[in-house]
Amino acid sequence: MKCLMAGAIVLAGSHLAAAACDPSTSNDVPSFEIAKEAFLQADYEGFFQAMGPYFPGTEYEPTFGQVRVVFPNPYRHCRTVLQRREAPGFYQELVFYFPAGSDAPLALLLIGAEVDGQVNLIEFSFNTNISDVLDDLK
C-alpha cells in the first residue's frame, strides 16, 4: 500500500511539474520535470539533489551560489521552448524562466541520457545570456 501511495505521489508531482513549464507533451521526462519545477520555485538545492548520479564532485555553492543571490525568489513562470529526442536515448530541453520584474528570461538547458530504462540528467547549463546556453546545445 505504501508503494502505491508513494507512486501516486510521484506521479502527481510529475504531473504538476509538467504543467509548470508548458507546453506539456507525451515526451515529457519525469526527472526533467522534477528538476524544472525545483528551478521554477528557485529551489536550487532541490534542483541540485534532482541532478542524479552523473555529477560526482559537483559542489552546490560554486554551481548555484550566484544564481541564488541574483534570483532568490520563485520565477513568475517558465516555458519549455525546445524538446529534442534522439534515438536510442538522448534528450535535451531548453526552458525559459521569467523572473519577477523582468521580461528577459533566464535559459536552462537540460541534457539527459537513458541508461537502464531511466533518463538521467547528464549535463545542464543556465544563463541570462541565451546565446551562451544555446552554444551548449548538442
N, C-alpha and C positions, 0 to 999 in steps of 0.2 A: 504494500500500500504506500509506504514512504517513497519507494522508487517511482510509482505512478504520480504521486503528488510533486515530487522533485522534477520529473519530466514535464508535467503540466506547467510548473512554474517557469522552467527553462523555455518551453515553447511559447508561453505567454510573453515572457520577457523578450524573446526573439521577435515575436510579432509586434510588440510595442516599439522595439528598436527599429524594426523595418519601416514602420510608419514615420519615424522621426526624420529621416532623410530621404523622403520620397523622391523620385518615384520608386515604389516597391515593385519588384519583378519576381518571376519564378526563379531567377538566377541569384537571388539574394543568398549570401553565405552567412550562416548563423554567427560564426566567430567574427566576421567583419561587422555585422550588425551590432553586436555587443560592444565592439571597440568604437564604432561610430556613435553609439548612444552615450558611452562614457565621455567621449570627446565633446559631444554636444553639451553635456552637463558641466563641462570644464573639470571633470573628474579625471585629471591626468594620471593620478595614481591608479585609478580603476583601469584606465587605458593601458598603463604600464603592466598591470597584472594580467590583462587580457592578451598581452603580446604572445604568450605561449613559449614553447621550448627552444625556439631558434634564435634567441638573443642572449647567449651566455656572456657574462661580463658587462652587459649594458647596465649603466647606472642611471637611476632615476633623476637625480639633481642635474647632472650635465645635459641630459636629454630634454628635460621638461622645465628646468628652472626658469628660463627666460619667458617662455610662453605662459607659465603660471603667473608671472608678475605682470606681463602685458595684458593678458586676457584671463583674469581671475574668476570672472563671473560666467555663468552659463551663456551660451550663444543664443541669439534670438531664434534662429532656425538654421537648418542645413539643407543642402540639396545634393543628391548624388547626380553627377553630370556625366560620368563615364563608367561603364562596366565592360571589361574585356574578359572573355573566357577563351582560353586556347587549350585544345585537347593535347595531351590527355588530362592535364590538371594544373594549369597555370591561370591565376586570377589577378585582376587589377581593378581597383575602383578609385575614382577621383571624386572627392566630396568637397563642396564649398561650405564653409561655416561663416555665418554673418554675426559679428559682434554687435552688441547694443551701441547705437550712436554712430554706426559706420555702414556705408553701402558697399565698401570694399571687403571682399571675403578673405578669409584665411583658407588656403587649399591644403587638403590632406590627401596623400596618395597611400593606398594600402595595396600591398602585393602579397599574394599568398600562393601556396602550393599544396596540392592534395597528396598526402602521404598516408598510406594505410587507411584509406577511406575517410580521412578527416582533413579539412582545409585549415592549414595553419598559416598565420602571418609570418612571412619571412623577411619582409622589408617594409619600411614606411618612411615617409618624409612629410614635413609640413612647413609652410612658409606663407607669409603675406605677399611675397613676390611669386605670383603664379608661374611665371616663366621658370623659376628655379625648380619648382615642383614638376612642371611639365618635362624638364630635362631628365627627370628620373623615370619617366615612362619607358617601359621596355618594349 
